[in-house]
């Protein structure tokens, strides 16, 4: 509810459990919440202290995530291209988000500017 409130996504489908207009069982969460949760996991684990900028993002939402679902991400690094600036690289990765049943709910490709390890 905090995410929905602070982003202004005050749609009945996200707020009312059992909303009559819903095309699915359960209360769905915004795709933006699913994406930001996975990005939080990535930032806290894989790129902590190295992330400089998100340069590009392409995303597909394939299935709904509902309140009570468990999600996780599988990250595949596609390319690492060093920049002309010392100790930085543009990193492209594919992220697949899966629910507790192993269903892919979202895919996205992220292009980021990352700092390397101190020399």
C-alpha positions as CSV (number, residue, x, y, z in Angstrom):
1,X,0.0,0.0,0.0
2,X,2.9,2.4,0.7
3,X,4.3,2.0,-2.8
4,X,0.8,2.5,-4.4
5,X,0.2,5.6,-2.3
6,X,3.6,7.3,-2.8
7,X,3.6,6.7,-6.5
8,X,0.0,7.8,-7.0
9,X,-1.1,4.4,-8.5
10,X,-4.4,4.6,-6.7
11,X,-6.3,2.2,-9.0
12,X,-9.1,0.2,-7.4
13,X,-7.6,-3.0,-8.8
14,X,-4.5,-2.4,-6.6
15,X,-6.4,-1.3,-3.5
16,X,-9.6,-3.3,-3.3
17,X,-9.3,-7.0,-2.5
18,X,-11.7,-8.8,-4.8
19,X,-12.2,-5.8,-7.1
20,X,-15.2,-6.6,-9.4
21,X,-13.5,-5.5,-12.6
22,X,-10.4,-7.7,-12.0
23,X,-9.7,-10.3,-14.6
24,X,-7.9,-12.5,-12.2
25,X,-8.1,-13.9,-8.7
26,X,-6.2,-12.1,-5.9
27,X,-5.1,-8.5,-5.7
28,X,-2.4,-7.7,-8.3
29,X,0.6,-5.5,-7.6
30,X,1.8,-2.9,-10.1
31,X,4.5,-4.1,-12.5
32,X,6.6,-1.2,-11.3
33,X,6.7,-2.6,-7.8
34,X,7.8,-6.0,-9.1
35,X,10.6,-4.3,-11.1
36,X,11.7,-2.1,-8.2
37,X,11.8,-5.1,-5.7
38,X,14.1,-7.0,-8.1
39,X,16.3,-3.9,-8.7
40,X,16.6,-3.6,-4.9
41,X,17.8,-7.2,-4.6
42,X,20.3,-6.6,-7.4
43,X,21.6,-3.3,-5.9
44,X,22.0,-4.8,-2.4
45,X,23.8,-7.9,-3.6
46,X,25.5,-7.8,-7.0
47,X,26.3,-4.1,-7.7
48,X,26.5,-2.6,-4.2
49,X,28.8,0.4,-4.4
50,X,29.5,0.1,-8.1
51,X,26.3,1.4,-9.7
52,X,26.7,4.8,-11.3
53,X,23.7,5.1,-13.7
54,X,20.9,3.2,-15.4
55,X,21.3,4.0,-19.0
56,X,18.6,2.0,-20.7
57,X,15.8,-0.4,-19.8
58,X,13.5,-2.5,-21.9
59,X,10.8,-4.5,-20.1
60,X,8.0,-7.0,-20.7
61,X,5.4,-7.9,-18.2
62,X,4.2,-11.4,-18.9
63,X,2.0,-12.5,-16.0
64,X,0.5,-10.7,-13.0
65,X,2.1,-10.8,-9.6
66,X,-0.4,-10.8,-6.8
67,X,-0.2,-10.0,-3.1
68,X,1.3,-13.0,-1.3
69,X,3.4,-14.1,-4.3
70,X,7.2,-14.8,-3.8
71,X,9.4,-13.6,-6.6
72,X,13.1,-13.9,-7.5
73,X,15.3,-12.8,-10.3
74,X,17.8,-14.6,-12.6
75,X,20.5,-12.3,-14.0
76,X,22.5,-13.0,-17.1
77,X,25.3,-10.6,-18.0
78,X,25.3,-10.2,-21.8
79,X,28.2,-7.8,-22.3
80,X,30.7,-5.7,-20.5
81,X,32.2,-2.8,-22.5
82,X,34.9,-0.7,-20.8
83,X,34.5,3.0,-21.2
84,X,37.2,5.6,-22.0
85,X,37.0,6.7,-18.4
86,X,39.2,4.7,-16.1
87,X,37.7,1.9,-14.2
88,X,34.2,2.1,-15.6
89,X,32.2,-0.1,-17.9
90,X,28.8,-0.3,-19.6
91,X,27.2,-3.6,-18.6
92,X,24.2,-5.1,-20.3
93,X,22.2,-7.8,-18.4
94,X,19.1,-9.8,-19.0
95,X,16.9,-10.2,-15.9
96,X,14.1,-12.9,-15.7
97,X,11.7,-12.5,-12.8
98,X,10.0,-15.7,-11.7
99,X,7.2,-16.4,-9.1
100,X,7.0,-19.2,-6.6
101,X,5.7,-21.6,-9.2
102,X,8.6,-21.0,-11.5
103,X,6.5,-19.0,-14.0
104,X,8.3,-16.1,-15.7
105,X,6.3,-13.0,-14.8
106,X,8.6,-10.3,-16.2
107,X,11.7,-10.0,-18.3
108,X,13.9,-6.9,-18.8
109,X,17.2,-5.9,-20.2
110,X,19.2,-3.3,-18.2
111,X,22.1,-1.3,-19.5
112,X,24.1,0.2,-16.6
113,X,27.2,2.3,-16.1
114,X,29.2,0.5,-13.4
115,X,32.4,1.4,-11.6
116,X,35.1,-1.3,-11.4
117,X,37.1,-2.3,-8.4
118,X,39.7,0.1,-7.0
119,X,43.1,-0.4,-8.6
